[in-house]
Amino acid sequence: MEETPVEPLEMTGKTVDEAIEKALAKLGVGIDDVEVVVLDRGRGGILGIGAEEARVQVMPRQVDLIDLAKETI
C-alpha cells in the first residue's frame, strides 16, 4: 500500500491557536487531518517588549491512497 509523502510545516503566531490556524489554512486541511507539535508556546512580554511568538509544527496525517480511492468510488 502506497502512502503519500508528507512534509512537516512550521508556523508561528501570537498564540498557539493562531499558529495552528495559519498552518491549517496554508495546508488547506482541518485539524482532524494533521498532527500538531507545539515547539514553543511563546510569551506576551510587557507591553509587547520581549514578546516571542508561539511556534508549532504541523504534519498532515499519512493517507493510504488505496483506502482513499475505495472511499471515493
PyMOL commands that set and color helices and strands:
alter all, ss='L'
color gray80, all
select helices_A, chain A and resi 16-27+31-33+65-72
alter helices_A, ss='H'
color red, helices_A
select strands_A, chain A and resi 9-13+34-40+54-60
alter strands_A, ss='S'
color yellow, strands_A
deselect
rebuild
show_as cartoon
